[in-house]
């Protein structure tokens, strides 16, 4: 069975600012977003998701 993996661009698109912020996020937050079906289109949205995930699992 083939498995398909998402890339950061699948989550944040090709926006340079979003990709730059993506690179500052902890690995556990990135992984959680990659495993989800979520896509974001704004930096504010990405920051809110990061904060939410970090609250759920403080070690992220």
Jmol script that loads the backbone (N, CA, C; Angstrom):
load data "model"
ATOM      1  N   UNK A   1       0.837  -1.180   0.000  1.00  0.00           N
ATOM      2  CA  UNK A   1       0.000   0.000   0.000  1.00  0.00           C
ATOM      3  C   UNK A   1       0.883   1.247   0.000  1.00  0.00           C
ATOM      4  N   UNK A   2       0.607   2.167  -0.903  1.00  0.00           N
ATOM      5  CA  UNK A   2       1.380   3.394  -0.966  1.00  0.00           C
ATOM      6  C   UNK A   2       0.878   4.386   0.064  1.00  0.00           C
ATOM      7  N   UNK A   3       1.832   5.131   0.629  1.00  0.00           N
ATOM      8  CA  UNK A   3       1.461   6.205   1.539  1.00  0.00           C
ATOM      9  C   UNK A   3       1.902   7.519   0.911  1.00  0.00           C
ATOM     10  N   UNK A   4       1.065   8.507   1.028  1.00  0.00           N
ATOM     11  CA  UNK A   4       1.389   9.812   0.487  1.00  0.00           C
ATOM     12  C   UNK A   4       1.556  10.775   1.654  1.00  0.00           C
ATOM     13  N   UNK A   5       2.608  11.533   1.609  1.00  0.00           N
ATOM     14  CA  UNK A   5       2.904  12.460   2.685  1.00  0.00           C
ATOM     15  C   UNK A   5       2.749  13.891   2.192  1.00  0.00           C
ATOM     16  N   UNK A   6       2.253  14.725   3.089  1.00  0.00           N
ATOM     17  CA  UNK A   6       2.116  16.137   2.761  1.00  0.00           C
ATOM     18  C   UNK A   6       3.438  16.847   2.996  1.00  0.00           C
ATOM     19  N   UNK A   7       3.612  17.919   2.265  1.00  0.00           N
ATOM     20  CA  UNK A   7       4.788  18.768   2.409  1.00  0.00           C
ATOM     21  C   UNK A   7       4.358  20.074   3.064  1.00  0.00           C
ATOM     22  N   UNK A   8       5.301  20.841   3.598  1.00  0.00           N
ATOM     23  CA  UNK A   8       4.917  22.134   4.181  1.00  0.00           C
ATOM     24  C   UNK A   8       4.108  22.998   3.211  1.00  0.00           C
ATOM     25  N   UNK A   9       4.443  22.944   1.926  1.00  0.00           N
ATOM     26  CA  UNK A   9       3.717  23.728   0.939  1.00  0.00           C
ATOM     27  C   UNK A   9       2.254  23.286   0.835  1.00  0.00           C
ATOM     28  N   UNK A  10       1.968  22.054   1.194  1.00  0.00           N
ATOM     29  CA  UNK A  10       0.583  21.583   1.193  1.00  0.00           C
ATOM     30  C   UNK A  10      -0.220  22.220   2.318  1.00  0.00           C
ATOM     31  N   UNK A  11       0.471  22.647   3.360  1.00  0.00           N
ATOM     32  CA  UNK A  11      -0.190  23.290   4.500  1.00  0.00           C
ATOM     33  C   UNK A  11      -0.258  24.799   4.308  1.00  0.00           C
ATOM     34  N   UNK A  12       0.861  25.416   3.911  1.00  0.00           N
ATOM     35  CA  UNK A  12       0.924  26.880   3.855  1.00  0.00           C
ATOM     36  C   UNK A  12       1.008  27.457   2.452  1.00  0.00           C
ATOM     37  N   UNK A  13       1.053  26.624   1.435  1.00  0.00           N
ATOM     38  CA  UNK A  13       1.155  27.139   0.078  1.00  0.00           C
ATOM     39  C   UNK A  13       2.570  27.608  -0.226  1.00  0.00           C
ATOM     40  N   UNK A  14       2.713  28.463  -1.188  1.00  0.00           N
ATOM     41  CA  UNK A  14       4.038  28.902  -1.606  1.00  0.00           C
ATOM     42  C   UNK A  14       4.433  30.268  -1.091  1.00  0.00           C
ATOM     43  N   UNK A  15       3.656  30.830  -0.179  1.00  0.00           N
ATOM     44  CA  UNK A  15       3.940  32.166   0.346  1.00  0.00           C
ATOM     45  C   UNK A  15       5.241  32.154   1.150  1.00  0.00           C
ATOM     46  N   UNK A  16       6.164  33.031   0.789  1.00  0.00           N
ATOM     47  CA  UNK A  16       7.474  33.064   1.447  1.00  0.00           C
ATOM     48  C   UNK A  16       7.383  33.366   2.941  1.00  0.00           C
ATOM     49  N   UNK A  17       6.487  34.276   3.324  1.00  0.00           N
ATOM     50  CA  UNK A  17       6.350  34.632   4.742  1.00  0.00           C
ATOM     51  C   UNK A  17       5.828  33.440   5.550  1.00  0.00           C
ATOM     52  N   UNK A  18       4.862  32.721   4.993  1.00  0.00           N
ATOM     53  CA  UNK A  18       4.312  31.561   5.689  1.00  0.00           C
ATOM     54  C   UNK A  18       5.359  30.451   5.790  1.00  0.00           C
ATOM     55  N   UNK A  19       6.109  30.235   4.726  1.00  0.00           N
ATOM     56  CA  UNK A  19       7.154  29.203   4.764  1.00  0.00           C
ATOM     57  C   UNK A  19       8.260  29.571   5.754  1.00  0.00           C
ATOM     58  N   UNK A  20       8.615  30.852   5.819  1.00  0.00           N
ATOM     59  CA  UNK A  20       9.637  31.298   6.772  1.00  0.00           C
ATOM     60  C   UNK A  20       9.158  31.069   8.198  1.00  0.00           C
ATOM     61  N   UNK A  21       7.890  31.390   8.476  1.00  0.00           N
ATOM     62  CA  UNK A  21       7.350  31.165   9.820  1.00  0.00           C
ATOM     63  C   UNK A  21       7.269  29.672  10.114  1.00  0.00           C
ATOM     64  N   UNK A  22       6.892  28.886   9.120  1.00  0.00           N
ATOM     65  CA  UNK A  22       6.834  27.426   9.263  1.00  0.00           C
ATOM     66  C   UNK A  22       8.171  26.910   9.793  1.00  0.00           C
ATOM     67  N   UNK A  23       9.254  27.434   9.265  1.00  0.00           N
ATOM     68  CA  UNK A  23      10.594  26.977   9.656  1.00  0.00           C
ATOM     69  C   UNK A  23      10.960  27.343  11.083  1.00  0.00           C
ATOM     70  N   UNK A  24      10.213  28.239  11.717  1.00  0.00           N
ATOM     71  CA  UNK A  24      10.483  28.605  13.111  1.00  0.00           C
ATOM     72  C   UNK A  24       9.662  27.778  14.089  1.00  0.00           C
ATOM     73  N   UNK A  25       8.697  27.026  13.583  1.00  0.00           N
ATOM     74  CA  UNK A  25       7.802  26.277  14.466  1.00  0.00           C
ATOM     75  C   UNK A  25       8.463  24.987  14.944  1.00  0.00           C
ATOM     76  N   UNK A  26       8.138  24.575  16.178  1.00  0.00           N
ATOM     77  CA  UNK A  26       8.667  23.299  16.688  1.00  0.00           C
ATOM     78  C   UNK A  26       8.230  22.132  15.803  1.00  0.00           C
ATOM     79  N   UNK A  27       9.074  21.128  15.735  1.00  0.00           N
ATOM     80  CA  UNK A  27       8.816  19.957  14.904  1.00  0.00           C
ATOM     81  C   UNK A  27       7.499  19.272  15.208  1.00  0.00           C
ATOM     82  N   UNK A  28       7.124  19.206  16.482  1.00  0.00           N
ATOM     83  CA  UNK A  28       5.867  18.535  16.840  1.00  0.00           C
ATOM     84  C   UNK A  28       4.662  19.288  16.301  1.00  0.00           C
ATOM     85  N   UNK A  29       4.751  20.608  16.255  1.00  0.00           N
ATOM     86  CA  UNK A  29       3.661  21.408  15.695  1.00  0.00           C
ATOM     87  C   UNK A  29       3.599  21.183  14.185  1.00  0.00           C
ATOM     88  N   UNK A  30       4.745  21.199  13.536  1.00  0.00           N
ATOM     89  CA  UNK A  30       4.789  20.953  12.098  1.00  0.00           C
ATOM     90  C   UNK A  30       4.197  19.584  11.763  1.00  0.00           C
ATOM     91  N   UNK A  31       4.614  18.576  12.507  1.00  0.00           N
ATOM     92  CA  UNK A  31       4.138  17.222  12.256  1.00  0.00           C
ATOM     93  C   UNK A  31       2.624  17.129  12.412  1.00  0.00           C
ATOM     94  N   UNK A  32       2.112  17.746  13.453  1.00  0.00           N
ATOM     95  CA  UNK A  32       0.660  17.721  13.690  1.00  0.00           C
ATOM     96  C   UNK A  32      -0.092  18.335  12.519  1.00  0.00           C
ATOM     97  N   UNK A  33       0.420  19.447  11.997  1.00  0.00           N
ATOM     98  CA  UNK A  33      -0.237  20.095  10.868  1.00  0.00           C
ATOM     99  C   UNK A  33      -0.093  19.275   9.587  1.00  0.00           C
ATOM    100  N   UNK A  34       1.065  18.657   9.402  1.00  0.00           N
ATOM    101  CA  UNK A  34       1.266  17.821   8.222  1.00  0.00           C
ATOM    102  C   UNK A  34       0.351  16.603   8.239  1.00  0.00           C
ATOM    103  N   UNK A  35       0.094  16.069   9.420  1.00  0.00           N
ATOM    104  CA  UNK A  35      -0.758  14.885   9.544  1.00  0.00           C
ATOM    105  C   UNK A  35      -2.239  15.222   9.413  1.00  0.00           C
ATOM    106  N   UNK A  36      -2.582  16.483   9.575  1.00  0.00           N
ATOM    107  CA  UNK A  36      -3.980  16.907   9.468  1.00  0.00           C
ATOM    108  C   UNK A  36      -4.293  17.217   8.005  1.00  0.00           C
ATOM    109  N   UNK A  37      -5.507  17.536   7.753  1.00  0.00           N
ATOM    110  CA  UNK A  37      -5.898  17.953   6.411  1.00  0.00           C
ATOM    111  C   UNK A  37      -5.977  19.463   6.288  1.00  0.00           C
ATOM    112  N   UNK A  38      -5.436  20.159   7.276  1.00  0.00           N
ATOM    113  CA  UNK A  38      -5.552  21.609   7.361  1.00  0.00           C
ATOM    114  C   UNK A  38      -4.641  22.298   6.349  1.00  0.00           C
ATOM    115  N   UNK A  39      -5.182  23.356   5.749  1.00  0.00           N
ATOM    116  CA  UNK A  39      -4.396  24.274   4.924  1.00  0.00           C
ATOM    117  C   UNK A  39      -4.664  25.671   5.452  1.00  0.00           C
ATOM    118  N   UNK A  40      -3.647  26.503   5.476  1.00  0.00           N
ATOM    119  CA  UNK A  40      -3.818  27.875   5.960  1.00  0.00           C
ATOM    120  C   UNK A  40      -3.416  28.847   4.863  1.00  0.00           C
ATOM    121  N   UNK A  41      -4.005  30.036   4.909  1.00  0.00           N
ATOM    122  CA  UNK A  41      -3.712  31.013   3.870  1.00  0.00           C
ATOM    123  C   UNK A  41      -3.174  32.324   4.422  1.00  0.00           C
ATOM    124  N   UNK A  42      -3.185  32.481   5.761  1.00  0.00           N
ATOM    125  CA  UNK A  42      -2.670  33.722   6.337  1.00  0.00           C
ATOM    126  C   UNK A  42      -1.708  33.417   7.485  1.00  0.00           C
ATOM    127  N   UNK A  43      -0.825  34.357   7.723  1.00  0.00           N
ATOM    128  CA  UNK A  43       0.137  34.200   8.812  1.00  0.00           C
ATOM    129  C   UNK A  43      -0.575  34.175  10.160  1.00  0.00           C
ATOM    130  N   UNK A  44      -1.593  34.993  10.325  1.00  0.00           N
ATOM    131  CA  UNK A  44      -2.346  35.013  11.578  1.00  0.00           C
ATOM    132  C   UNK A  44      -2.991  33.671  11.876  1.00  0.00           C
ATOM    133  N   UNK A  45      -3.526  33.061  10.850  1.00  0.00           N
ATOM    134  CA  UNK A  45      -4.155  31.745  11.003  1.00  0.00           C
ATOM    135  C   UNK A  45      -3.117  30.697  11.428  1.00  0.00           C
ATOM    136  N   UNK A  46      -1.946  30.742  10.811  1.00  0.00           N
ATOM    137  CA  UNK A  46      -0.884  29.796  11.151  1.00  0.00           C
ATOM    138  C   UNK A  46      -0.414  29.999  12.588  1.00  0.00           C
ATOM    139  N   UNK A  47      -0.288  31.252  13.011  1.00  0.00           N
ATOM    140  CA  UNK A  47       0.133  31.545  14.389  1.00  0.00           C
ATOM    141  C   UNK A  47      -0.909  31.046  15.390  1.00  0.00           C
ATOM    142  N   UNK A  48      -2.196  31.231  15.066  1.00  0.00           N
ATOM    143  CA  UNK A  48      -3.256  30.758  15.969  1.00  0.00           C
ATOM    144  C   UNK A  48      -3.240  29.243  16.083  1.00  0.00           C
ATOM    145  N   UNK A  49      -3.032  28.550  14.979  1.00  0.00           N
ATOM    146  CA  UNK A  49      -2.955  27.086  15.024  1.00  0.00           C
ATOM    147  C   UNK A  49      -1.768  26.642  15.866  1.00  0.00           C
ATOM    148  N   UNK A  50      -0.628  27.309  15.700  1.00  0.00           N
ATOM    149  CA  UNK A  50       0.553  26.960  16.487  1.00  0.00           C
ATOM    150  C   UNK A  50       0.259  27.112  17.978  1.00  0.00           C
ATOM    151  N   UNK A  51      -0.311  28.244  18.353  1.00  0.00           N
ATOM    152  CA  UNK A  51      -0.617  28.481  19.761  1.00  0.00           C
ATOM    153  C   UNK A  51      -1.581  27.438  20.303  1.00  0.00           C
ATOM    154  N   UNK A  52      -2.579  27.099  19.520  1.00  0.00           N
ATOM    155  CA  UNK A  52      -3.561  26.112  19.940  1.00  0.00           C
ATOM    156  C   UNK A  52      -2.915  24.747  20.153  1.00  0.00           C
ATOM    157  N   UNK A  53      -2.076  24.340  19.230  1.00  0.00           N
ATOM    158  CA  UNK A  53      -1.403  23.043  19.348  1.00  0.00           C
ATOM    159  C   UNK A  53      -0.448  23.040  20.531  1.00  0.00           C
ATOM    160  N   UNK A  54       0.262  24.136  20.738  1.00  0.00           N
ATOM    161  CA  UNK A  54       1.197  24.198  21.872  1.00  0.00           C
ATOM    162  C   UNK A  54       0.464  24.164  23.206  1.00  0.00           C
ATOM    163  N   UNK A  55      -0.737  24.751  23.268  1.00  0.00           N
ATOM    164  CA  UNK A  55      -1.532  24.690  24.507  1.00  0.00           C
ATOM    165  C   UNK A  55      -1.980  23.272  24.788  1.00  0.00           C
ATOM    166  N   UNK A  56      -2.348  22.534  23.731  1.00  0.00           N
ATOM    167  CA  UNK A  56      -2.807  21.164  23.894  1.00  0.00           C
ATOM    168  C   UNK A  56      -1.695  20.229  24.372  1.00  0.00           C
ATOM    169  N   UNK A  57      -0.508  20.483  23.886  1.00  0.00           N
ATOM    170  CA  UNK A  57       0.642  19.653  24.265  1.00  0.00           C
ATOM    171  C   UNK A  57       1.831  20.574  24.556  1.00  0.00           C
ATOM    172  N   UNK A  58       1.973  21.031  25.803  1.00  0.00           N
ATOM    173  CA  UNK A  58       2.984  22.023  26.165  1.00  0.00           C
ATOM    174  C   UNK A  58       4.427  21.637  25.795  1.00  0.00           C
ATOM    175  N   UNK A  59       4.714  20.356  25.639  1.00  0.00           N
ATOM    176  CA  UNK A  59       6.074  19.955  25.314  1.00  0.00           C
ATOM    177  C   UNK A  59       6.394  20.190  23.838  1.00  0.00           C
ATOM    178  N   UNK A  60       5.399  20.592  23.028  1.00  0.00           N
ATOM    179  CA  UNK A  60       5.616  20.825  21.589  1.00  0.00           C
ATOM    180  C   UNK A  60       6.505  22.010  21.350  1.00  0.00           C
TER     181      UNK A  60
END
end "model"
wireframe off; spacefill off
backbone 0.3
color backbone group
